[in-house]
Amino acid sequence: MTPLFRETITLLNRRAAEDSPDGLDAWKKTVLTGCVFVRTTVRGVSGVDVSLGQTVTVRIPESLDYHPYQEWTGKMNGFTASVGDIVVHGKVAENVTPDNVRAVAGRYEFMTVRSVRDNTRLPLGHIHLEGV
């Protein structure tokens, strides 16, 4: 990868209750290195009102451990990327459960995934995530 891919992230994948054999939400933590994590300020103007916000872009290099969500939900092997997942900038040491996932993420710089693009078939293949 390029020198831009130098960040460590912790990906918190959620398997929704409706996709789970036990009917409960489940979270899986995966620490990934060689990623991109970029926070960008977004400005909007409407008449005389100016609004500011932030978005985060994450790029995860192509990996054999990546599986589309529908393939991943069965055994939760490797990792996936879906809307609603959480990406933490850095390594999360704590165990993550449905009861503590938001509290754990809140102790770090994090984003909630709002869009996923699978760019693995492109040169410099990667998974592209955007969120807030």
DSSP file (Angstrom, degrees, kcal/mol; ACC not computed):
  #  RESIDUE AA STRUCTURE BP1 BP2  ACC     N-H-->O    O-->H-N    N-H-->O    O-->H-N    TCO  KAPPA ALPHA  PHI   PSI    X-CA   Y-CA   Z-CA
    1    1 A M              0   0    0      0, 0.0    33,-0.0     0, 0.0   123,-0.0   0.000 360.0 360.0 360.0 176.1    0.0    0.0    0.0
    2    2 A T    >   -     0   0    0      1,-0.1     3,-1.6   122,-0.1     0, 0.0  -0.335 360.0 -98.7 -84.3 169.1    1.0    3.6   -0.1
    3    3 A P  T 3  S+     0   0    0      0, 0.0    -1,-0.1     0, 0.0    31,-0.0   0.690 118.8  70.9 -62.1 -16.8    2.4    5.6    2.8
    4    4 A L  T 3  S+     0   0    0      1,-0.2     2,-1.8     2,-0.1     3,-0.3   0.797  81.6  75.9 -68.3 -26.8   -1.1    7.0    3.5
    5    5 A F    <   +     0   0    0     -3,-1.6    31,-0.2     1,-0.2    -1,-0.2  -0.568  62.1 111.1 -86.7  77.0   -2.1    3.5    4.7
    6    6 A R        +     0   0    0     -2,-1.8     2,-0.2    29,-0.8    -1,-0.2   0.339  43.2 105.1-132.4   4.8   -0.4    3.7    8.1
    7    7 A E  E     -A   35   0A   0     28,-3.0    28,-2.8    -3,-0.3     2,-0.5  -0.598  58.6-135.9 -94.1 151.5   -3.1    4.0   10.8
    8    8 A T  E     +     0   0A   0     -2,-0.2    82,-2.0    25,-0.2     2,-0.3  -0.890  28.7 178.2 -99.7 134.6   -4.3    1.3   13.2
    9    9 A I  E     -AB  32  89A   0     23,-2.7    23,-2.9    -2,-0.5     2,-0.5  -0.911  25.9-138.6-129.6 160.1   -8.1    1.0   13.5
   10   10 A T  E     -AB  31  88A   0     78,-2.4    78,-2.9    -2,-0.3     2,-0.6  -0.986  19.2-153.9-118.0 119.9  -10.4   -1.2   15.5
   11   11 A L  E     -AB  30  87A   0     19,-3.3    19,-2.1    -2,-0.5     2,-0.8  -0.827   3.3-161.5 -96.1 124.1  -13.5   -2.3   13.5
   12   12 A L  E     -AB  29  86A   0     74,-3.4    74,-2.1    -2,-0.6     2,-0.3  -0.882  13.1-164.3-107.9 100.4  -16.5   -3.2   15.6
   13   13 A N  E     -A   28   0A   0     15,-2.5    15,-2.4    -2,-0.8     2,-0.5  -0.677   5.0-149.5 -89.1 137.0  -18.8   -5.2   13.4
   14   14 A R  E     -A   27   0A   0     -2,-0.3     2,-0.7    13,-0.2    13,-0.2  -0.917   4.8-158.7-108.0 125.9  -22.5   -5.7   14.4
   15   15 A R  E     -A   26   0A   0     11,-3.2    11,-1.9    -2,-0.5     5,-0.1  -0.927  30.2-127.7 -97.9 117.4  -24.4   -8.9   13.5
   16   16 A A    >   -     0   0    0     -2,-0.7     3,-1.7     9,-0.2     4,-0.4  -0.267  14.0-116.6 -67.0 149.8  -28.0   -7.9   13.7
   17   17 A A  G >  S+     0   0    0      1,-0.3     3,-1.4     2,-0.2     6,-0.3   0.857 114.6  58.1 -54.0 -40.0  -30.4   -9.9   15.8
   18   18 A E  G 3  S+     0   0    0      1,-0.3    -1,-0.3     5,-0.1    -2,-0.1   0.689 109.0  45.9 -68.6 -16.1  -32.5  -10.9   12.7
   19   19 A D  G <  S+     0   0    0     -3,-1.7    -1,-0.3     5,-0.1    -2,-0.2   0.347  97.4  93.4-102.7   3.9  -29.3  -12.4   11.1
   20   20 A S  S X  S-     0   0    0     -3,-1.4     3,-1.1    -4,-0.4    54,-0.1  -0.780  73.0-136.6-103.9 140.4  -28.2  -14.3   14.2
   21   21 A P  T 3  S+     0   0    0      0, 0.0    -1,-0.1     0, 0.0    -4,-0.0   0.812 108.7  45.3 -62.7 -28.5  -29.1  -17.9   15.1
   22   22 A D  T 3  S-     0   0    0      2,-0.2     3,-0.1    -3,-0.0    -5,-0.1   0.443 111.2-119.4 -95.4   1.0  -29.8  -16.9   18.7
   23   23 A G  S <  S+     0   0    0     -3,-1.1     2,-0.3    -6,-0.3    -6,-0.2   0.689  75.6 114.7  73.6  17.9  -31.9  -13.8   17.8
   24   24 A L  S    S-     0   0    0     -7,-0.2    -1,-0.2    -8,-0.1    -2,-0.2  -0.906  71.9-106.2-121.1 148.9  -29.6  -11.5   19.6
   25   25 A D        -     0   0    0     -2,-0.3     2,-0.3    -3,-0.1    -9,-0.2  -0.415  38.9-168.3 -63.1 146.7  -27.3   -8.7   18.4
   26   26 A A  E     -A   15   0A   0    -11,-1.9   -11,-3.2    71,-0.1     2,-0.4  -0.993   9.0-154.3-138.8 146.7  -23.6   -9.6   18.5
   27   27 A W  E     -A   14   0A   0     -2,-0.3     2,-0.4   -13,-0.2   -13,-0.2  -0.955   4.5-164.0-121.8 140.5  -20.5   -7.5   18.1
   28   28 A K  E     -A   13   0A   0    -15,-2.4   -15,-2.5    -2,-0.4     2,-0.4  -0.989   9.9-146.6-126.0 133.8  -17.0   -8.6   17.0
   29   29 A K  E     +A   12   0A   0     -2,-0.4     2,-0.4   -17,-0.2   -17,-0.2  -0.842  17.8 177.4-101.3 131.1  -13.8   -6.6   17.4
   30   30 A T  E     -A   11   0A   0    -19,-2.1   -19,-3.3    -2,-0.4     2,-0.5  -0.987  18.2-149.1-134.4 124.3  -11.1   -6.7   14.8
   31   31 A V  E     -A   10   0A   0     -2,-0.4     2,-0.4   -21,-0.2   -21,-0.2  -0.818  20.8-173.6 -92.4 127.5   -7.9   -4.7   15.0
   32   32 A L  E     -A    9   0A   0    -23,-2.9   -23,-2.7    -2,-0.5     2,-0.2  -0.964   7.2-161.3-124.9 138.3   -6.5   -3.8   11.6
   33   33 A T  E     +     0   0A   0     -2,-0.4   -25,-0.2   -25,-0.2   -26,-0.1  -0.716  67.3  44.3-111.6 166.1   -3.2   -2.1   10.7
   34   34 A G  E    S+     0   0A   0     -2,-0.2    -1,-0.2     1,-0.2     2,-0.2   0.840  84.5 132.6  72.3  34.4   -2.1   -0.3    7.5
   35   35 A C  E     -A    7   0A   0    -28,-2.8   -28,-3.0    -3,-0.2   -29,-0.8  -0.514  55.6-118.3-108.9 176.1   -5.4    1.7    7.1
   36   36 A V  E     +D   59   0B   0     23,-2.2    23,-1.6   -31,-0.2     2,-0.4  -0.963  24.9 177.8-114.9 135.8   -6.4    5.3    6.5
   37   37 A F  E     +D   58   0B   0     -2,-0.4     2,-0.4    21,-0.2    21,-0.2  -0.906  11.3 170.8-137.6 107.8   -8.4    7.3    9.0
   38   38 A V  E     -D   57   0B   0     19,-2.6    19,-2.7    -2,-0.4     2,-0.5  -0.977  20.1-156.7-127.6 124.9   -9.1   10.9    8.0
   39   39 A R  E     -D   56   0B   0     -2,-0.4     2,-0.4    17,-0.2    17,-0.2  -0.859  17.0-170.2 -98.3 131.9  -11.4   13.4    9.7
   40   40 A T  E     -D   55   0B   0     15,-3.1    15,-2.5    -2,-0.5     2,-0.4  -0.970  20.4-129.3-126.8 137.1  -12.7   16.2    7.4
   41   41 A T  E     -D   54   0B   0     -2,-0.4     2,-0.5    13,-0.2    13,-0.3  -0.713  23.3-156.4 -83.3 133.0  -14.5   19.4    8.3
   42   42 A V  E     -D   53   0B   0     11,-3.2    11,-2.2    -2,-0.4     2,-0.4  -0.941   5.2-162.2-113.8 130.5  -17.6   19.9    6.2
   43   43 A R  E     -D   52   0B   0     -2,-0.5     2,-0.4     9,-0.2     9,-0.2  -0.906   6.0-173.6-113.4 140.3  -19.1   23.4    5.7
   44   44 A G  E     -D   51   0B   0      7,-2.6     7,-3.0    -2,-0.4     2,-0.4  -0.990   6.4-161.0-132.1 142.9  -22.6   24.2    4.5
   45   45 A V  E     +D   50   0B   0     -2,-0.4     2,-0.4     5,-0.2     5,-0.2  -0.989  12.0 173.2-126.3 129.2  -24.1   27.6    3.6
   46   46 A S  E >  S-D   49   0B   0      3,-2.6     3,-2.1    -2,-0.4     2,-0.5  -0.889  70.7 -53.2-133.7 102.0  -27.9   28.2    3.4
   47   47 A G  T 3  S-     0   0    0     -2,-0.4     0, 0.0     1,-0.3     0, 0.0  -0.571 123.0 -20.5  66.6-116.9  -28.6   31.9    2.9
   48   48 A V  T 3  S+     0   0    0     -2,-0.5     2,-0.4    -3,-0.1    -1,-0.3   0.427 117.6 100.6-101.7  -0.9  -26.7   33.6    5.7
   49   49 A D  E <   -D   46   0B   0     -3,-2.1    -3,-2.6     2,-0.0     2,-0.5  -0.708  52.5-166.3 -89.9 134.0  -26.4   30.5    7.9
   50   50 A V  E     -D   45   0B   0     -2,-0.4     2,-0.4    -5,-0.2    -5,-0.2  -0.972   4.4-168.0-117.8 131.1  -23.2   28.6    7.9
   51   51 A S  E     -D   44   0B   0     -7,-3.0    -7,-2.6    -2,-0.5     2,-0.4  -0.926   3.5-159.1-119.8 147.1  -23.0   25.1    9.4
   52   52 A L  E     +D   43   0B   0     -2,-0.4     2,-0.3    -9,-0.2    -9,-0.2  -0.945  20.2 152.8-122.6 143.9  -20.0   23.1   10.3
   53   53 A G  E     -D   42   0B   0    -11,-2.2   -11,-3.2    -2,-0.4     2,-0.4  -0.909  31.3-120.4-153.2 179.7  -19.7   19.4   10.7
   54   54 A Q  E     -D   41   0B   0     -2,-0.3     2,-0.3   -13,-0.3   -13,-0.2  -0.985  16.9-172.3-133.1 144.4  -17.2   16.6   10.4
   55   55 A T  E     -D   40   0B   0    -15,-2.5   -15,-3.1    -2,-0.4     2,-0.4  -0.899  13.9-143.3-125.2 160.6  -17.1   13.4    8.4
   56   56 A V  E     -DE  39 131B   0     75,-2.6    75,-2.0    -2,-0.3     2,-0.5  -0.985   6.1-160.9-126.7 135.7  -14.6   10.5    8.6
   57   57 A T  E     -DE  38 130B   0    -19,-2.7   -19,-2.6    -2,-0.4     2,-0.4  -0.970  10.2-174.3-114.4 130.7  -13.2    8.5    5.7
   58   58 A V  E     -DE  37 129B   0     71,-2.7    71,-3.3    -2,-0.5     2,-0.5  -0.982   6.2-167.2-124.4 135.0  -11.6    5.1    6.4
   59   59 A R  E     -DE  36 128B   0    -23,-1.6   -23,-2.2    -2,-0.4    69,-0.2  -0.991   2.6-166.0-122.6 127.6   -9.9    2.9    3.9
   60   60 A I  E     - E   0 127B   0     67,-2.4    67,-2.7    -2,-0.5   -25,-0.1  -0.953  27.2-117.6-111.9 123.5   -9.1   -0.7    4.7
   61   61 A P  E     - E   0 126B   0      0, 0.0    65,-0.3     0, 0.0    64,-0.1  -0.203  44.0 -82.2 -60.3 150.9   -6.6   -2.4    2.4
   62   62 A E        +     0   0    0     63,-2.0     2,-0.3    57,-0.1    64,-0.0  -0.229  59.5 177.8 -52.1 137.3   -7.9   -5.4    0.5
   63   63 A S    >   -     0   0    0     -3,-0.1     3,-1.3     1,-0.1    57,-0.0  -0.999  43.1-134.3-148.6 143.4   -7.7   -8.5    2.7
   64   64 A L  T 3  S+     0   0    0     -2,-0.3    -1,-0.1     1,-0.2    -2,-0.1   0.671 107.7  65.8 -68.8 -16.1   -8.6  -12.2    2.4
   65   65 A D  T 3  S+     0   0    0     13,-0.1    14,-2.4     2,-0.0     2,-0.3   0.579  80.9  98.9 -81.1 -10.2  -10.2  -11.8    5.9
   66   66 A Y  B <   +g   79   0C   0     -3,-1.3    14,-0.2    12,-0.2    12,-0.1  -0.624  49.6 175.4 -81.2 134.9  -12.9   -9.4    4.5
   67   67 A H        -     0   0    0     12,-2.3    14,-0.3    -2,-0.3     5,-0.1  -0.999  36.4-105.2-136.8 138.2  -16.3  -10.9    3.7
   68   68 A P    >>  -     0   0    0      0, 0.0     4,-2.1     0, 0.0     3,-1.1  -0.279  44.3-104.6 -55.9 150.9  -19.5   -9.3    2.5
   69   69 A Y  H 3> S+     0   0    0     12,-0.3     4,-2.1     1,-0.3    13,-0.1   0.857 118.1  53.4 -50.6 -48.0  -22.0   -9.1    5.4
   70   70 A Q  H 34 S+     0   0    0      1,-0.2     4,-0.3     2,-0.2    -1,-0.3   0.814 113.9  43.3 -63.5 -30.2  -24.3  -11.9    4.2
   71   71 A E  H <4 S+     0   0    0     -3,-1.1     3,-0.5     1,-0.1     4,-0.4   0.832 114.4  51.5 -78.2 -33.8  -21.3  -14.3    4.0
   72   72 A W  H  X S+     0   0    0     -4,-2.1     4,-2.4     1,-0.2     5,-0.3   0.801  91.5  74.5 -73.9 -32.0  -19.9  -13.1    7.3
   73   73 A T  T  < S+     0   0    0     -4,-2.1    -1,-0.2    -5,-0.2    -2,-0.1   0.760  86.8  63.1 -61.0 -28.5  -23.0  -13.5    9.5
   74   74 A G  T  4 S-     0   0    0     -3,-0.5    -1,-0.2    -4,-0.3    -2,-0.1   0.987 129.0  -2.3 -61.3 -65.1  -22.9  -17.3    9.7
   75   75 A K  T  4 S-     0   0    0     -4,-0.4    -2,-0.2    -3,-0.1    -1,-0.2   0.499  86.2-130.5-107.3  -7.3  -19.6  -17.9   11.6
   76   76 A M     <  +     0   0    0     -4,-2.4     2,-0.2     1,-0.2    -3,-0.1   0.852  45.8 167.7  56.5  37.0  -18.4  -14.3   11.9
   77   77 A N        -     0   0    0     -5,-0.3    -1,-0.2     2,-0.1     2,-0.1  -0.598  54.6 -14.7 -78.6 142.5  -15.0  -15.3   10.5
   78   78 A G  S    S-     0   0    0     -2,-0.2     2,-0.3   -12,-0.1   -12,-0.2  -0.411 102.5 -64.5  67.5-138.8  -12.7  -12.4    9.6
   79   79 A F  B     -g   66   0C   0    -14,-2.4   -12,-2.3    -2,-0.1     2,-0.2  -0.931  39.4-165.8-144.3 166.5  -14.4   -9.0    9.3
   80   80 A T        -     0   0    0     -2,-0.3     2,-0.3   -14,-0.2   -15,-0.0  -0.712  18.2-128.0-136.0-173.5  -17.1   -7.3    7.3
   81   81 A A        +     0   0    0    -14,-0.3   -12,-0.3    -2,-0.2     2,-0.3  -0.930  34.1 157.1-147.8 123.1  -18.2   -3.7    6.8
   82   82 A S    >   -     0   0    0     -2,-0.3     3,-2.1   -14,-0.1    31,-0.2  -0.962  49.8 -85.5-143.3 156.5  -21.8   -2.5    7.1
   83   83 A V  T 3  S+     0   0    0     -2,-0.3    31,-0.2     1,-0.2     3,-0.1  -0.448 117.0  32.2 -59.7 133.2  -23.8    0.6    7.8
   84   84 A G  T 3  S+     0   0    0     29,-2.4    -1,-0.2     1,-0.4    30,-0.1   0.173  88.1 125.5  99.0 -16.1  -24.0    1.0   11.6
   85   85 A D    <   -     0   0    0     -3,-2.1    28,-2.8    27,-0.1     2,-0.4  -0.260  56.9-127.5 -65.5 164.4  -20.6   -0.6   12.3
   86   86 A I  E     -BC  12 112A   0    -74,-2.1   -74,-3.4    26,-0.2     2,-0.5  -0.956  15.6-161.7-120.0 136.1  -18.2    1.4   14.4
   87   87 A V  E     -BC  11 111A   0     24,-2.7    24,-2.1    -2,-0.4     2,-0.4  -0.977   7.9-161.5-118.2 122.8  -14.6    2.3   13.5
   88   88 A V  E     -BC  10 110A   0    -78,-2.9   -78,-2.4    -2,-0.5     2,-0.8  -0.851  21.3-125.4-102.8 136.4  -12.3    3.3   16.3
   89   89 A H  E    S+B    9   0A   0     20,-3.1    20,-0.5    -2,-0.4   -80,-0.2  -0.729  82.5   4.6 -80.5 109.9   -9.1    5.2   15.5
   90   90 A G  S    S-     0   0    0    -82,-2.0     2,-0.5    -2,-0.8   -58,-0.2  -0.620 107.5 -40.2 110.0-172.5   -6.4    3.1   17.3
   91   91 A K        -     0   0    0     -2,-0.2     2,-0.5   -82,-0.1   -81,-0.1  -0.811  45.8-148.0 -99.2 128.6   -6.4   -0.2   19.2
   92   92 A V        -     0   0    0     -2,-0.5    -2,-0.1     1,-0.1    13,-0.0  -0.841  11.3-174.0 -94.3 124.7   -9.3   -1.0   21.6
   93   93 A A        +     0   0    0     -2,-0.5    -1,-0.1     2,-0.1    -2,-0.0   0.792  55.8  88.8 -87.5 -30.5   -8.1   -3.1   24.5
   94   94 A E  S    S-     0   0    0      1,-0.1     2,-0.2    10,-0.1    -2,-0.1  -0.255  82.7-109.9 -71.0 153.3  -11.5   -3.8   26.1
   95   95 A N        -     0   0    0      1,-0.0     2,-0.5   -66,-0.0    -1,-0.1  -0.574  35.3-136.0 -73.5 147.2  -13.8   -6.7   25.2
   96   96 A V        +     0   0    0     -2,-0.2   -69,-0.2   -69,-0.1   -67,-0.1  -0.928  28.8 167.2-115.6 131.0  -16.9   -5.5   23.4
   97   97 A T    >>  -     0   0    0     -2,-0.5     4,-1.6   -71,-0.1     3,-0.7  -0.846  51.6-101.4-129.7 166.7  -20.5   -6.6   24.1
   98   98 A P  T 34 S+     0   0    0      0, 0.0     4,-0.3     0, 0.0   -72,-0.1   0.819 122.4  53.9 -58.2 -28.5  -23.9   -5.4   23.1
   99   99 A D  T 34 S+     0   0    0      1,-0.2     4,-0.2     2,-0.1    -3,-0.0   0.760 121.0  25.4 -78.6 -25.0  -24.2   -3.8   26.5
  100  100 A N  T <> S+     0   0    0     -3,-0.7     4,-2.9     2,-0.1     5,-0.2   0.422  86.1 104.0-120.2   2.6  -20.9   -1.8   26.4
  101  101 A V  H  X S+     0   0    0     -4,-1.6     4,-2.4     1,-0.2     5,-0.2   0.889  86.7  44.4 -58.7 -43.6  -20.1   -1.2   22.7
  102  102 A R  H  > S+     0   0    0     -4,-0.3     4,-2.1     2,-0.2    -1,-0.2   0.902 114.9  48.8 -68.0 -40.3  -21.2    2.5   22.7
  103  103 A A  H  > S+     0   0    0      2,-0.2     4,-0.5     1,-0.2    -2,-0.2   0.912 112.4  48.4 -65.5 -42.4  -19.4    3.3   26.0
  104  104 A V  H >< S+     0   0    0     -4,-2.9     3,-1.5     1,-0.2    -2,-0.2   0.956 112.8  47.2 -62.4 -50.2  -16.2    1.6   24.8
  105  105 A A  H >< S+     0   0    0     -4,-2.4     3,-2.0     1,-0.3    -1,-0.2   0.872 103.9  63.4 -59.2 -37.1  -16.3    3.5   21.5
  106  106 A G  H 3< S+     0   0    0     -4,-2.1    -1,-0.3     1,-0.3    -2,-0.2   0.648  91.9  64.2 -64.7 -15.2  -17.0    6.7   23.4
  107  107 A R  T << S+     0   0    0     -3,-1.5    -1,-0.3    -4,-0.5     2,-0.2   0.484 108.6  43.5 -83.7  -2.3  -13.6    6.5   25.1
  108  108 A Y  S <  S-     0   0    0     -3,-2.0     2,-0.6    -4,-0.2   -18,-0.1  -0.770 100.4 -85.0-131.0 172.8  -11.8    6.8   21.8
  109  109 A E        +     0   0    0    -20,-0.5   -20,-3.1    -2,-0.2     2,-0.3  -0.771  68.5 155.6 -77.5 123.4  -11.9    8.8   18.6
  110  110 A F  E     -C   88   0A   0     -2,-0.6     2,-0.3   -22,-0.2   -22,-0.2  -0.912  33.2-151.2-146.3 169.0  -14.5    6.9   16.6
  111  111 A M  E     -C   87   0A   0    -24,-2.1   -24,-2.7    -2,-0.3     2,-0.5  -0.989  18.4-128.9-142.6 152.8  -17.1    7.0   13.8
  112  112 A T  E     -C   86   0A   0     -2,-0.3    20,-1.4   -26,-0.2   -26,-0.2  -0.895  37.0-114.2 -99.6 128.7  -20.3    5.3   12.9
  113  113 A V  E     +F  131   0B   0    -28,-2.8   -29,-2.4    -2,-0.5    18,-0.3  -0.420  39.6 167.6 -69.2 129.4  -20.3    3.9    9.4
  114  114 A R  E     +     0   0B   0     16,-3.4     2,-0.3     1,-0.3    17,-0.2   0.577  67.7  21.1-113.7 -21.4  -22.9    5.5    7.1
  115  115 A S  E     -F  130   0B   0     15,-1.9    15,-2.0   -33,-0.1     2,-0.4  -0.995  59.6-163.2-150.7 147.9  -21.7    4.2    3.7
  116  116 A V  E     -F  129   0B   0     -2,-0.3     2,-0.4    13,-0.2    13,-0.2  -0.996   4.7-176.0-131.7 131.6  -19.6    1.3    2.5
  117  117 A R  E     -F  128   0B   0     11,-2.5    11,-3.0    -2,-0.4     2,-1.0  -0.995  19.6-144.0-128.0 127.8  -18.0    0.9   -0.9
  118  118 A D  E     +F  127   0B   0     -2,-0.4     3,-0.3     9,-0.2     9,-0.2  -0.783  28.6 164.9 -90.0 100.8  -16.1   -2.3   -1.9
  119  119 A N  E >   +F  126   0B   0      7,-1.9     3,-1.4    -2,-1.0     7,-0.6  -0.048  34.4 119.9-103.3  29.1  -13.3   -1.0   -4.1
  120  120 A T  T 3   +     0   0    0      5,-0.3     5,-0.3     1,-0.3    -1,-0.2   0.687  68.6  58.6 -72.5 -16.5  -11.3   -4.3   -3.9
  121  121 A R  T 3  S+     0   0    0     -3,-0.3    -1,-0.3     5,-0.1    -2,-0.1   0.405  93.3  86.1 -92.0   3.8  -11.4   -4.8   -7.7
  122  122 A L  S X  S-     0   0    0     -3,-1.4     3,-0.7     4,-0.1     2,-0.0  -0.570  97.6 -83.3 -95.1 161.7   -9.6   -1.4   -8.3
  123  123 A P  T 3  S+     0   0    0      0, 0.0    -1,-0.1     0, 0.0     3,-0.1  -0.423 125.0  22.8 -57.3 144.4   -5.9   -0.8   -8.3
  124  124 A L  T 3  S-     0   0    0      1,-0.1    -3,-0.1    -4,-0.1    -5,-0.1   0.932 102.8-148.4  55.7  47.8   -4.9   -0.2   -4.7
  125  125 A G    <   +     0   0    0     -3,-0.7   -63,-2.0    -5,-0.3    -5,-0.3  -0.092  31.9 149.0 -50.9 140.0   -8.0   -2.2   -3.8
  126  126 A H  E     -EF  61 119B   0     -7,-0.6    -7,-1.9   -65,-0.3     2,-0.5  -0.975  50.3-103.7-161.9 166.6   -9.6   -1.3   -0.5
  127  127 A I  E     -EF  60 118B   0    -67,-2.7   -67,-2.4    -2,-0.3     2,-0.6  -0.923  37.1-150.6 -98.9 126.7  -12.9   -1.1    1.5
  128  128 A H  E     -EF  59 117B   0    -11,-3.0   -11,-2.5    -2,-0.5     2,-0.4  -0.889  16.7-178.1-106.5 119.6  -14.0    2.6    1.6
  129  129 A L  E     -EF  58 116B   0    -71,-3.3   -71,-2.7    -2,-0.6     2,-0.4  -0.925   5.9-173.9-117.7 141.6  -16.1    3.6    4.6
  130  130 A E  E     +EF  57 115B   0    -15,-2.0   -16,-3.4    -2,-0.4   -15,-1.9  -0.983  22.0 127.8-130.5 146.9  -17.6    7.0    5.4
  131  131 A G  E      EF  56 113B   0    -75,-2.0   -75,-2.6    -2,-0.4   -18,-0.2  -0.954 360.0 360.0-171.4-170.2  -19.3    8.1    8.5
  132  132 A V              0   0    0    -20,-1.4   -19,-0.1    -2,-0.3   -22,-0.1   0.318 360.0 360.0-128.4 360.0  -19.7   10.6   11.3
